[in-house]
Amino acid sequence: MHKFLISVSAAVIIILGFIAILFFIKPDYNKLNFVQRFVARQVSQKFDDLLNKMPKDRRTIVDFDTLMNSLNFYEKDFAQRIFEIDPKQLGFKGPFYSIDKPKDLIEVPSVKVGYRETGIQFCPEHSYKDYLKMMNQMQKDIGKRLYIDSGYRSPGRQAYLFFHYLTSSAKYSLMENAKWIAMPGYSQHGSPINNAIDFCNEDGINGFSDGQKQSDFENLPENKWMLQNASKFNFYLSYPKDNQWGVAYEPWHWHWEIKSQQ
Ligand SMILES: [Zn+2]
């Protein structure tokens, strides 16, 4: 009986400790503590499970609420508190774009690039039309094209990516993660008007996947053409080197924008 009481009290203390650490200790933005890391992994796993049940081509437009509703109460509370952090506190200086879904999303078929597929992507109609015009010109000029590696992403997709990278390459540092992955609503990929596209070339070179370096994309003739001509088609490089937004250099990431004539 005595032993039983001891183990019950030990269990109660552990559970209370878990709750106290999770609910009352504010996350350290540079490193989550062990309880927060544990819950972050659970959140990421639940998001993964939900996405794996969805048809592949719908995963980039997964609904934010559907994703959050796959969590239990303490996972959801934790994830919500993470998404309520002002990204400025994590070093991200970009604006809030939108969490509204564009009304005119075009489904872009998957393309084989090198040994992989881009997967079905989505783009608002206005930027897709300009993308096609731009590629026709590039084809005429240098006989090459770029492909849409990642187009429109819903705030839900952004939430999934945030936890995926937080628990993997960012090693549980919210600060580090924010350099690479925008919070839901803060990604240009989710902007209905000024939406961003990540490009890759016909060999699948995009400058970031499979251990590639930024310079792998930067040095492509396709990219050099973009730097000279993309603005004629309303596409602009969003995150040049040492940009003012606190985002890593992303030569592959271009957004659509109508700039007023100077
Ligand atoms: Zn991007």
Residues whose N, C-alpha, C, O or C-beta is under 5 A from the ligand:
A	BS01	ZN	D198 H253
